[in-house]
Amino acid sequence: MLGMDRAASGLLRDYLRTFPCVALLGVRQCGKTTLLGTLPAGWKRIDLARRADHAIVARDPDTFFRLNPRQVAIDEAQVLPDLFPALRVAIDANRQEKGRFVITGSSSPAMLRSVSESLAGRVGIIEMAPFSWEEVTKTVGRDSFLRRLQQGKARPAELIDGLQPRGRIARAHDFWFRGGFPEPWLNPGDVFRTRWVEQYIQTYLSRDIKQLFPGLDDVRFRRFLEMLGGLSGRILNYADVARALGVSQPTARDYFAIAHGTFVWRSVPAYTRDAVKRVVKHPRGYLRDSGLLHALLRIPDADALLSHPQMGASWEGMVVEEILRQLAALGVGHDYSYYRTGAGAEVDLIVEGTFGRVAIEVRHTSAVDSRDLRGLRDFVTGQKARLGIVVNNDTVARQYDDKLIGLPFTLL
């Protein structure tokens, strides 16, 4: 696709050597089916969205797997829940053999539960997303900040020394405006982008949401999707959302859970480990693709984006998503959260894993005033974080002090 290597390709190969089954999960039209096309010759492809293929498997899943015990890739697995118990039986019949099955799924919280419950210990899960910054710049696999971060003893200076930008700032802003969905990259015109987004939302509503949640009020849920543009980057108040939609608070919470579970929205929980300060405990969230966000906000071009009230929240969400996409593609286990105290001190993203605890602030500006870093410094010191990072639009990476660095987005 456009000659772009997918960052998840290497992880897929690794997982096929490690697990009997690999599950590719992600939002509709992010490239999961295309990635299946990179499997070696000899793999059988089954698309459960195709009626004939669905009938072959659904008639008797156990017999299907007895006849096809290896090298089977099943697309859109979420449409057939009976598949998962049969797949578990097939795997357990020869538990030691690796790389036998690949399944994909989109837009289904229930599928993730099925994978976790039926295939626990038998499956490697890869969360895919639309194109990332490293993918659109064709720099997948290159030395990078997040790769270096996995070296637990690397010092701040070693994390940034010699890093090369993946592209110019203008290209980074183009990526930010357009987002990562493949189709608008294949057809970059503004008219196509606008029409594609409208059709994408309609397909998401009519095909995915209606099938998975048949009792859902689709009119109200569409209004909810349109509201997400204004809510992206904000701390969530379910009562306000419920009043605006004319639904109960539990229903509003369900809407957010559906949007998060179908990979359209990312809910970011609050960091609540600070036992000293009073911290905000409500989650915040972002529309996961900046291009989808800008289309919902009716932002016509990159110039209009720079003057839009949601500009800062949009940039922040794009950077947060880029970091989490790259970590997922590297197969790095991690937890993420945000931090805000009752007094207003805030850290946009905290990621924790075997690499330690890292606090990240996002700024669109090139220059960063040291007074703006007080909250980040206090968090790094108080929570014994390994590092504090300010992702910005500077021309070079800088070390502010022994545990605080500035990193231009182009170097991510």
Protein Blocks (a to p, Z undefined) as FASTA:
>chain_A
ZZiacfklmmmmmmmmmpmbdcddddehilpmmmmmmpcehiacddfkbmklmmmmmmom
mlmmmmmmghiacehkllmmklmmmmmmmmmmmmmbghkbccddehifklmmmmmmmmgo
iaccdddddddfklmnopghiacfklmmmmmkbcfklmmgopacfbdfklmmmmmmnoma
fklmmmmcfklmmmmmmmmmmmmmmmmmmmmmmmbcfklmmmmmmmmmmmgopacdfklm
mmmnopafklmmmmmmmmmmnomaccddddfkbfkbccdfbdcdddfblklmmmmnopab
fklmmmgfklmmmmmmmmmmmmmmmmmmnopacdddddddfkopacfbdcddfkopcddd
ddfbfbdcfklmmmmmmmmmmnopabdcdddfbfbdcdfblmbccddfklZZ
